[in-house]
Amino acid sequence: MKFTLRLKLILLTTTLVVTTQFATGFFITRHVERTMTQEYHRQMLPLAINLAHVCTNAMIGKDLLSLRNLLRVAMNQENVSQAMILDKDGKVMMHNRLTEVGKLHTNERIRNALQKDSPGISEYYQDEKGREKVDIFVPVKVSGTKFGTIILTCSHNHIIVQINNLKLHILTILLGGILISIICAIQLAAYLTKPLQHLTMVAGEITTGSFPEEKLQITGNDEIATLTDSFNKMSQQLKKMVYHDTLTGAYNRQMFQQRIAQELAHSRRHNQPLALLMIDVDHFKKINDTFGHLVGDQVLKEISDLLRATVRTDDYVARFGGEEFVVISPNTSPETALILAERIRTTVAAHPFTINATESRRLTISIGVARLVRTIMTVDDLIRFADNALYTAKEQGRNMVCQADDEQPF
């Protein structure tokens, strides 16, 4: 079984809550049981002491009727299951069951109680029916002379019943807490994993070269939001690196190939015009040879900026290679394409290109324009038409716009 992050979070959170609740319930139960037992003993021990005081004269005078009446009073106390008065030798002087009178107790627990010279409480023990009990014993003494011991046997059944009820309530709360913890854990896991799953999905798309058009939505201001913001910045940077030419900032050839294929298919499907402009910088080699490649690079950057500032928002400017640029112009008629090309040419020709701090030069470009016609079947056909038109512009003296041979438009 694969333990996903969501499952791990649910299991971890639920386990933590359940463990905490179990531990809390256990300690609460133990503390309540101990407190109830101590309180019960605190109440019963004075009762036995008072009984010892009032029984003294009856024990000395062996007034069995008075002793019996006194034991009846003790037996009226809740949870007192047995009351007896023994002489110092362990013989029963009076018992709540008269059949026990006169018997000699040899039970070790009773013998230990008879040896005590002060009131006390025995250890817990279980009777023949498995009920938990405890003996409260008080020696009867007059002027230091011990006449016997009063023993009250108290049952803890009522405490056990209340503790069991408490356990039942705690168990109910525990089950409710488990249910709530599972729901909260699921919500927490969803909050943490959904953005991560989305990030993973988008990252997978990026590895295939497909970048999202819109940024991932950022909700809140926690670590997930910070991660999403960082991912958006990384995605945009990668997109720029993958789709754009690092020198000029225009789209690179890979992006151009993808875009021209999409636009060609779209134009054919919707019967719309499409134009492609192939642009070459005139005598660019001379710039590199005369002023160096750094100046040549700066010239290419400026030309790229001019192209992108001149074309329409729906057009795409890409660096085709070296000093060549292309412009994809969707839904553009032949006349509009020529107007656009001429505007680009004149804009570049009028621009002073910086050579150094004190010197600038004027440069020109040649442009070949191709449009989608019936004989163009592939992207390569369209590029070849535009390249042929560019070659014609070069042959005819440069710094001009030439259009590919007019054929029946598609």
Helices and strands as residue ranges (DSSP letters): H 5-60, H 64-75, E 80-87, E 92-95, G 98-100, H 108-114, E 120-121, E 125-126, E 132-142, E 145-155, H 157-207, H 223-243, H 253-270, E 274-281, H 284-291, H 293-310, E 316-321, E 324-330, H 334-349, E 352-354, E 360-362, E 365-371, H 379-395, E 401-403
